[in-house]
């Protein structure tokens, strides 16, 4: 059996994330997880707090994932990336 958390947020790139990426990776590995999916918000409110430059927005969104992935690769935890998209209602 594989233990996976399919939706978590890191402190680096999400308002609702409270734990830094590397700490999350260590905690999930210690609890026997095989895979985690670090998820960032992609909505107007979140993106409005970041630079107007789209490349800078993407770089900011990936900070937590890059840290989590690097440590996950070192200690044997699969770290995947997801985007939580919120569409504007009409």
Buried (B, 14 or more C-beta within 10 A) or exposed (E): EEEEBEEBBBBBBBEEBEBBBBBBBBEBBEEEBBBBBBBBBBEEEBBEEBEEEEEEBEBBBBBBBBBBBEBBEEEEBBBBBBEBEEEEEE
